[in-house]
Amino acid sequence: MARTQVRLAGPALVSNSAATKYTVPALTIAVIRQLHIANPTGSPVNFTLSIGTDAAATRLFDAFPIPAGSVYPYFCYLPLSAAEIIQAFAGTDNVITLTVGGDEYA
């Protein structure tokens, strides 16, 4: 099984409705190792991220406040199977920037 370290998604703006930011390719296992969440605005913004279709039970972040003018790095080890998705949304449309980094094993 070959491992490739990649930026899996982003940097991309996060809308104010749940949207898929990354889908694990077929015949692949992905391991999310870092989320980079940036809020360049002058106000705090709530951020929500889920593994799978957004629902209370699938949320890793649930209306998590990202302070004004800040970057929130989240280091993790989250294995995902082929076809699994990451969805995200924010309390304010198109101000939060999300970047997802990790490994893909094909």
C-alpha positions in Angstrom: 0.0 0.0 0.0 1.6 3.3 -1.1 1.4 6.3 1.1 1.2 9.8 -0.3 1.4 12.9 1.9 -0.9 15.5 0.4 -3.0 18.6 1.1 -6.3 16.9 0.9 -8.5 20.0 0.6 -8.2 23.8 0.5 -7.4 26.4 1.3 -11.0 27.1 0.6 -13.7 29.3 2.0 -16.4 27.7 4.2 -20.0 28.7 3.4 -22.8 29.1 5.9 -24.4 25.8 4.9 -23.0 22.3 5.2 -20.9 21.4 2.2 -18.5 18.6 1.3 -14.8 19.7 1.5 -13.2 16.3 0.9 -14.2 12.9 -0.3 -11.9 9.9 0.1 -11.2 8.4 -3.4 -12.2 4.9 -4.3 -9.8 2.1 -3.2 -8.1 4.6 -0.8 -7.8 5.1 3.0 -7.1 8.6 4.1 -5.7 9.8 7.4 -6.4 13.4 8.3 -3.5 14.8 10.2 -4.1 18.5 10.4 -6.9 21.0 10.0 -5.9 24.6 9.5 -8.8 27.0 10.2 -8.3 30.7 9.7 -10.5 33.6 10.5 -9.1 36.9 9.1 -12.1 39.0 10.0 -12.6 41.3 13.0 -15.2 39.2 14.6 -15.3 35.6 16.0 -17.0 33.1 13.8 -18.5 29.7 14.8 -17.1 26.7 12.8 -18.7 23.3 12.4 -17.0 20.2 10.9 -18.4 16.7 10.6 -17.1 13.4 9.3 -19.9 12.1 7.1 -23.2 13.9 6.4 -23.6 16.7 8.9 -25.5 15.7 12.0 -25.0 16.3 15.7 -23.6 12.7 16.1 -21.0 13.2 13.3 -19.5 16.5 14.4 -15.9 16.9 15.4 -16.4 20.7 15.8 -19.9 22.0 16.7 -20.3 25.8 16.5 -16.7 26.0 17.7 -15.7 29.7 18.0 -12.7 30.8 15.9 -11.5 34.1 17.4 -11.2 37.2 15.2 -7.9 37.5 13.3 -6.7 34.1 14.3 -5.6 30.8 13.0 -6.6 27.5 14.7 -4.3 24.5 13.9 -5.8 21.2 14.9 -3.4 18.2 14.8 -5.1 14.8 14.8 -5.2 11.3 13.5 -8.5 10.6 11.8 -8.6 7.5 9.5 -11.3 7.6 6.8 -12.4 4.8 4.5 -13.1 5.1 0.7 -16.1 7.4 -0.1 -16.2 8.9 3.4 -16.6 12.7 3.4 -15.7 15.7 5.5 -18.3 18.5 5.6 -18.0 22.0 7.1 -19.9 25.2 7.5 -19.5 28.5 9.4 -21.7 31.0 11.2 -20.8 33.6 8.7 -20.7 32.9 4.9 -17.3 32.8 3.1 -14.9 34.2 5.7 -13.4 31.1 7.4 -10.7 29.4 5.4 -10.2 25.6 5.8 -7.2 23.5 4.8 -7.1 19.8 5.3 -3.8 17.9 5.3 -3.0 14.2 5.7 -2.0 11.0 4.0 -3.7 8.8 1.4 -3.0 5.1 1.2 -3.9 3.5 -2.2 
